[in-house]
Amino acid sequence: MLLYPSSTQSQLLTRKATRFDVMRTCWVYILASRNRKTYAGITSDLNRRVLEHKATAGSGHAAKYKINRLVHYEHFSDPNAAIRQEKEIKGRSREKKLRLIESENPGWIDLVVHLNDELP
């Protein structure tokens, strides 16, 4: 799929960001509860989405089990790559998900405090 079929590479490097470019920024994230139940998701606005989980918006799995601590996140500029990664994480065994989290966040701290430093 061509995202910019009529643009040249130099035009892409010099043009101003558009709303479409902002929407292309995707985050794959994993939330956890205090007893380490997990939820993996994808969003174009990580800060907003984490705040929604913290406010227990909705009646789904994350709200039911109080899964609201951000323990892992990855940034993608390609939405298709983000979707593939989310599906790959969701397809992992629980043990592999826990290993992923513990490899980068061994204390399972809520990473929401680091978001403002890293958001584009």
N, C-alpha and C positions, 0 to 999 in steps of 0.2 A: 504494500500500500504506500503510495506516495503522499506525503503530508504537504509538500509544497511543489506541485507538479510544474509550475511555470517559473519558479525562482531559481536563480543560479546560486552557487555556493557563496560568491562574494556578496550577493544581495542579502543572503541569510545572515552573514556576519555583520553587516552594517545597518540593517533595518532596526527599528524600534520594536520592543516587545509588544505583542498584542494580547488581547484576552485569551486567544487560542493558545498562545505560548504558556500563559499562566496555567491554563487548564491541562496542559501537557505534563506539568510537574506532578508526579505521583509519589505517594509514599505507601510502602507496605509496612505494616506494623503488627506487633504482638502485644496484647494486653494480658495482664494476669491478676488473679485475685490473691489475697493473702495466703490462701492454702494452695496456690499455684495451679488453679484451673486457668486455661488459656483461651484466647480468642485471637484469631488472625484476621486482618482486614486490609483494605486498600482505600485510599482517599486522595483527593487532590488538595485537601486542606487539613493537614495533620493536626494543627493546633485546635481548629474548630471541632474536629472529630473526637479528639481526646476529651475536650471539654464536654461534649455531648455524652460521652461514656461516663465521665465523672458525675454528671448531673443525672445519671441513670435514665437518659432519654430512651424511650422504647420499652418493649416488654420482652425482648429476646433473650438469648442465652447470656450475653454479657451483663445485662441488667439483672437477670434472675440470680446469677451467681456472684454479683458484685465484682465483676471483672473490670477494673477501671485504672489499673496501674500500668503505665507505658513501660515495658521492659525491653523492647527491641524495635528498631525502625530502620528502614533503608529508603534512600531517595532514588528516584528514577526520572530521567527526562523523557524516556520512551514509555508511553502507557502500555504498549503491548508487552514490553519486558517486565513491567510491574505486575501485570495480570498473570504472566507466566510464573513469576516468583511467588505471588500470593497462592496460586494453585499448587505450586511445588511445596510450599510450607504447609498448607492445609492437608496435603497428601502424606506428609511425614508422620511417622509414629510419634506418640507422645514423648517417648524417650529422646528421639532426635530433635524435637522442638525444644525440650528442656536443655539439651546439650548446646543448641544454637544460642539460647538465651544465656546460659552460664558461661559460654566461651567469651562473650562480650560484656556481660553484666553479672558477674558471679554473686554479687550481693542482692540481686533482684531489686535494685533501687528504682524508684519511679523516675524515669528519665525526662519527665515533662519539664523539669527545671532547666534542662539543656536545650529545649526547643528554640527559644528565641535566639540563641547563639548560632543555630544551624539552619534555620529556615531561610530560603532564598528571598 
